[in-house]
Amino acid sequence: MKKVLIIEDNDDIREGTAEVLELAGYHAITAKNGKIGVYLAGKELPDIILCDIMMPELDGYGVLYLLGKNPELANIPFIFMTAKAERADMRKGMEMGADDYITKPFDDVELFNAIESRLKKKNLQTTHKSSGKNLQTVYQELKKKGKVRHYDNRQVIYMENDEPNYLYYIQKGQVKTYKRFDNGRELSSGLFKEGDFFGYESLCCGENYADNAATMADTELILIPKADFMDYLHNHHEFAHSFIQLLSDNVRFKEEQMLKLAYFSVRKRVAEALIQVAEKLRANHNEDESLLKISRDDLAALVGTASETVSRMLADFKEEKLIEKQGNAIKILSIEKLKKIKQ
């Protein structure tokens, strides 16, 4: 029997709510003010708390604040009950950490739905946390469900508008994602190296690929089936959070890229692209980050210009002793000076 603590100074509402919950199979605990409510929360450890906002002695905001200071009570689902429908009151409560709110007068169905949805969410979170597995363990488990496939340098992995069937993990090599336009020009949308996942944006939003993917070197990938990825996404909280972070980083990268295309000179964009490749495509921290193995075409796709223009800029940088050629690679002689190139 789930315990519900009701903190409400109005006798009729408090007792009426408790009676309805008891009839529905809950164990209702009542408190007529905030101070008693905080005491009973610590004593009874309820499964969920319903709390009025406007109360004498200690209001609902004060109750929520004090509960948040106690590690045993901070994670108990907390629902505000308020006679006020003003957005400011609701927003303040949610910003302080309340899980939900219901506006008085509320009917029985509304009350039960609010309680049951919050208890269900708590149970899911408890299930996710109870696995006892750290994020790296989850990653290793998921990778074992995939199949290894080898790709040659400059081999296409998928194309725009293809249906996504896999999450990709790079065991060895480098991959780029890019948009290709009708005039044959390419614009890079992402660079990935050993240890990176890619292809998850389309899986997460359930849409066909919005760009293309191809290797930039001989590459070994693990192809993880879509069903396994979605299963882990829904059932492992930390895993889901890590991919939310990856999605946020990708959005930030693309926003920065668009701003550079709009406001940076070609010279500045080429310098920024060289720095980006140096920072992004190192296979490991022991590798010389100043030696870049990237084609003129791939560099041009990052810059958003023609490869001939990139060649001219690289020739200028070479004369200025910022870079030098080593076979098919570019060696950066001064990353700091490249960073200081003006727009």
C-alpha positions in Angstrom: 0.0 0.0 0.0 1.6 3.3 -1.2 1.8 6.1 1.4 0.6 9.5 0.4 1.4 12.5 2.7 -1.2 15.3 2.3 -0.1 18.7 3.7 -3.1 21.1 3.6 -4.4 23.7 6.1 -8.0 23.5 4.8 -9.7 20.8 6.9 -12.3 19.9 4.3 -9.9 19.5 1.4 -7.3 17.6 3.6 -9.8 15.1 5.0 -11.8 14.8 1.7 -8.6 14.1 -0.3 -7.5 11.5 2.3 -10.8 9.7 2.2 -10.8 9.5 -1.6 -7.2 8.1 -1.5 -8.0 5.5 1.2 -11.0 4.3 -0.9 -8.6 3.9 -3.8 -6.2 1.7 -1.9 -3.6 4.3 -0.7 -2.5 4.8 2.9 -3.2 8.6 3.5 -1.2 10.5 6.1 -2.4 14.1 6.8 -0.7 17.2 8.1 -2.5 20.5 8.8 0.5 22.7 8.2 3.9 22.8 6.7 5.9 22.2 9.9 3.9 19.1 10.8 4.2 18.0 7.2 8.1 18.1 7.2 8.1 16.2 10.5 5.8 13.5 9.2 7.7 13.2 5.9 10.9 12.3 7.9 9.0 9.9 10.2 6.8 8.1 7.7 9.0 8.3 4.5 5.9 8.5 2.2 6.0 7.4 -1.5 4.6 10.7 -2.7 3.7 14.1 -1.2 0.7 16.4 -2.0 1.3 19.9 -0.6 -0.7 23.1 -0.6 1.3 26.3 -1.5 -0.4 29.0 0.6 -0.3 27.9 4.3 0.5 29.7 7.6 3.7 29.1 9.5 5.5 27.3 6.7 4.2 27.6 3.1 4.6 24.9 0.4 7.8 26.5 -1.0 9.4 26.2 2.5 8.3 22.6 2.8 9.9 21.7 -0.6 13.1 23.6 0.3 13.5 21.7 3.6 12.7 18.3 2.1 15.3 19.0 -0.6 18.0 19.4 2.1 17.4 15.9 3.4 18.9 13.2 1.2 16.3 10.7 2.4 13.4 12.9 1.4 14.8 14.9 -1.6 13.7 12.3 -4.2 10.2 11.7 -3.0 7.8 12.8 -5.8 6.3 16.2 -4.8 3.0 17.6 -6.2 1.8 21.1 -5.4 -1.9 21.7 -4.7 -2.9 25.3 -5.3 -6.0 27.3 -5.6 -4.1 29.9 -7.6 -3.9 29.3 -11.4 -1.3 32.0 -12.0 1.7 30.8 -14.1 4.2 32.5 -11.8 3.2 30.3 -8.8 3.4 27.2 -10.9 6.7 28.1 -12.5 8.3 29.0 -9.2 7.3 25.6 -7.8 8.7 23.7 -10.8 11.9 25.6 -10.7 12.4 24.7 -7.1 12.1 21.0 -7.9 8.4 20.1 -7.7 7.4 17.2 -9.9 3.9 18.4 -10.8 1.0 20.6 -9.7 -2.8 20.3 -9.6 -5.1 23.3 -9.3 -7.9 23.2 -6.7 -10.7 22.3 -7.1 -9.6 19.1 -8.7 -11.6 16.0 -9.5 -10.7 12.4 -8.4 -9.5 11.3 -11.8 -7.1 14.3 -12.1 -5.8 13.5 -8.6 -5.3 9.8 -9.4 -3.6 10.5 -12.7 -1.1 12.9 -11.2 -0.2 10.5 -8.4 0.0 7.4 -10.6 2.1 9.1 -13.3 4.6 10.4 -10.7 4.8 7.0 -8.9 5.3 5.3 -12.3 8.2 7.7 -13.2 9.8 7.0 -9.8 9.6 3.3 -10.3 11.3 3.6 -13.8 14.1 5.7 -12.3 14.6 3.2 -9.5 14.7 0.4 -12.1 17.4 2.3 -14.1 19.5 3.0 -11.0 19.2 -0.5 -9.6 21.2 -2.1 -12.3 24.4 -1.1 -10.6 26.3 -0.8 -13.9 28.4 2.1 -14.8 28.2 3.7 -18.2 31.3 2.0 -19.6 29.9 -1.4 -18.7 26.6 -0.5 -20.5 28.6 0.6 -23.5 30.6 -2.7 -23.6 27.4 -4.7 -23.3 25.8 -2.8 -26.2 28.8 -3.1 -28.4 28.8 -6.9 -28.0 25.3 -6.9 -29.6 26.7 -5.5 -32.8 28.6 -6.9 -35.7 32.1 -5.7 -36.9 32.5 -4.5 -40.5 35.6 -3.2 -42.3 35.4 -0.2 -44.7 38.1 1.1 -47.0 39.2 4.7 -47.1 36.6 7.0 -48.6 33.9 4.3 -48.6 30.3 5.5 -48.2 28.6 4.1 -45.1 25.2 5.5 -45.6 23.5 8.2 -47.8 21.0 11.0 -47.2 17.4 9.7 -47.0 18.5 6.1 -46.2 16.5 4.5 -43.5 18.6 4.2 -40.3 19.0 0.6 -39.0 22.2 0.8 -36.9 24.0 2.8 -34.3 27.7 3.0 -35.4 30.7 2.8 -33.2 34.3 3.4 -34.5 36.8 0.8 -33.4 39.5 2.1 -35.7 39.7 4.8 -38.3 37.9 8.1 -39.0 34.4 9.0 -40.4 32.9 12.2 -41.7 29.3 13.1 -42.1 28.4 15.7 -44.8 25.7 17.3 -46.9 26.2 17.2 -50.7 24.6 19.9 -52.9 23.4 19.8 -56.5 26.5 21.7 -57.7 28.7 18.9 -56.2 29.9 21.0 -53.3 30.1 19.3 -49.9 29.6 20.8 -46.4 30.9 18.8 -43.4 28.4 18.2 -40.6 30.6 16.1 -38.3 34.0 14.4 -37.7 34.3 11.2 -35.7 37.3 9.2 -34.6 38.1 6.0 -32.8 35.8 5.6 -29.7 33.0 7.7 -31.1 29.4 6.8 -31.8 27.6 8.3 -34.8 24.3 7.9 -36.7 22.2 8.3 -33.6 20.4 11.6 -34.5 18.2 9.9 -37.0 17.6 6.9 -34.7 16.5 9.1 -31.9 14.1 11.2 -33.9 12.8 8.3 -36.1 13.6 9.9 -39.4 15.7 9.0 -42.4 19.3 10.2 -42.5 19.6 14.0 -43.1 23.3 13.7 -44.3 25.8 11.2 -45.7 28.6 9.3 -43.9 31.9 8.1 -45.4 35.3 7.0 -44.1 38.4 9.2 -44.1 40.8 6.3 -43.6 40.6 2.5 -43.5 38.0 2.0 -40.8 36.5 -0.7 -38.6 33.0 -0.2 -37.3 30.6 -2.0 -35.0 27.1 -1.9 -36.3 24.6 -2.1 -33.4 21.0 -2.9 -34.4 18.5 -0.1 -33.9 16.3 -2.3 -31.7 19.1 -2.9 -29.2 20.1 0.8 -29.1 16.5 1.9 -28.5 16.1 -0.7 -25.8 19.2 0.6 -23.9 18.1 4.2 -24.5 14.8 3.5 -22.7 16.1 1.3 -19.9 19.4 2.8 -18.8 19.1 6.3 -17.4 22.8 7.2 -17.6 23.1 5.8 -21.1 20.2 8.0 -22.3 21.7 11.0 -20.6 25.0 10.5 -22.3 23.3 10.5 -25.7 21.3 13.6 -24.8 24.7 15.3 -24.2 26.1 14.0 -27.5 23.0 15.4 -29.3 23.5 18.8 -27.5 27.1 18.9 -28.5 26.2 18.2 -32.1 23.7 21.0 -32.2 26.2 23.4 -30.7 28.8 22.4 -33.3 26.4 23.0 -36.2 25.3 26.3 -34.8 29.0 27.5 -34.4 29.7 26.2 -38.0 26.8 28.3 -39.4 28.0 31.4 -37.6 31.5 30.9 -38.9 30.2 30.5 -42.4 28.2 33.7 -42.0 30.7 36.0 -40.3 34.3 34.6 -40.6 36.6 35.3 -43.6 37.8 32.3 -45.6 41.3 32.7 -44.1 39.8 32.6 -40.6 37.6 29.6 -41.5 40.6 27.6 -42.9 42.6 28.3 -39.7 39.6 27.2 -37.5 39.2 24.0 -39.6 42.8 23.1 -39.1 42.5 23.6 -35.4 39.3 21.6 -35.3 40.8 18.7 -37.1 43.8 18.8 -34.8 41.6 18.6 -31.7 39.0 16.3 -33.0 40.7 13.6 -35.0 43.5 12.5 -32.8 43.2 8.8 -32.3 44.8 9.1 -28.8 46.5 11.6 -26.6 49.9 10.3 -27.4 49.6 11.1 -31.1 51.1 14.3 -32.4 48.1 16.6 -32.7 49.9 19.0 -35.0 50.2 16.4 -37.8 46.9 16.3 -39.8 46.1 13.6 -42.3 43.2 15.1 -44.2 42.5 15.7 -47.9 42.0 19.2 -49.4 38.5 18.2 -50.4 37.6 17.2 -46.8 39.2 20.4 -45.5 37.2 22.4 -48.0 34.0 20.7 -46.9 34.7 21.8 -43.3 35.4 25.4 -44.4 32.4 25.5 -46.8 34.4 26.6 -49.9 36.2 25.3 -52.9 39.3 23.1 -52.6 41.2 25.5 -54.8 40.5 28.3 -52.3 41.7 26.1 -49.4 44.9 25.3 -51.4 45.6 29.0 -51.8 45.1 29.6 -48.0 47.4 26.7 -47.1 50.1 28.1 -49.4 49.8 31.4 -47.6 50.0 29.7 -44.2 53.1 27.8 -45.4 54.8 31.1 -46.4 53.9 32.6 -43.0 55.5 29.6 -41.3 52.2 28.5 -39.7 52.2 25.1 -41.4 54.4 22.9 -43.5 53.8 19.9 -45.8 54.9 16.4 -44.8 54.0 14.1 -47.7 50.2 14.0 -47.8 49.9 15.4 -44.3 49.9 19.0 -43.0 52.0 19.8 -39.9 50.8 22.8 -37.8 53.8 24.7 -36.6 51.9 27.1 -34.3 48.3 26.4 -33.2 48.4 29.5 -31.1 49.2 31.7 -34.1 46.4 30.0 -36.1 44.0 30.8 -33.2 45.0 34.5 -33.4 44.3 34.9 -37.1 41.7 37.7 -37.4 38.4 37.5 -39.1 
